[in-house]
Amino acid sequence: MDTRLTVVDATTVQEWLLETQRARLTATIKAATEVSARHASCFESELQAKLESRGLLSEYAALLTELRSACDGRDEGPQIVPKPPYVTVTSRGPLLRLTAPSERIVICLAIRRVTEDGTYVRRRLNSVGDLATVEIRATPT
């Protein structure tokens, strides 16, 4: 199966994630269900510890390497963001970044969402496809 990306947009990267990274996404959901903290900073540190203990933070770095390889068919494929953190855990969930000369690929594995009143609530994840959101941002010049 050829998983190279000739076009990089949010939809294509989302499809690539679902096609090639299902096991990692499923493991992320399983780890997140074991996090009981409700306060943002406690959630972040508890989720980070859970992901670290399962080896998922290093798995995310591998995911970025695989995504970079999948983009190599383009003239200038993205590179892992040179300054850490290219993988970080936020109050919403893990955040992964790749950058290229003209764009940055940002993947948020959103376990939680922020409501209108500013509180965090666990997202209803009916499938692995509900977990990842992808943004393509212009690289600042």
Secondary structure, DSSP 8 states (H G I E B T S, - for coil): -----SS--HHHHHHHHHHH-HHHHHHHHHHHHT----SHHHHHHHHHHHHHHTTHHHHHHHHHHHHHHHTTTSSS--EE-SSS-SEEE-SSSEEEEEE-SSEEEEEEE-SEEE-TTS-EEE---SSGGGTEEEEEEE---
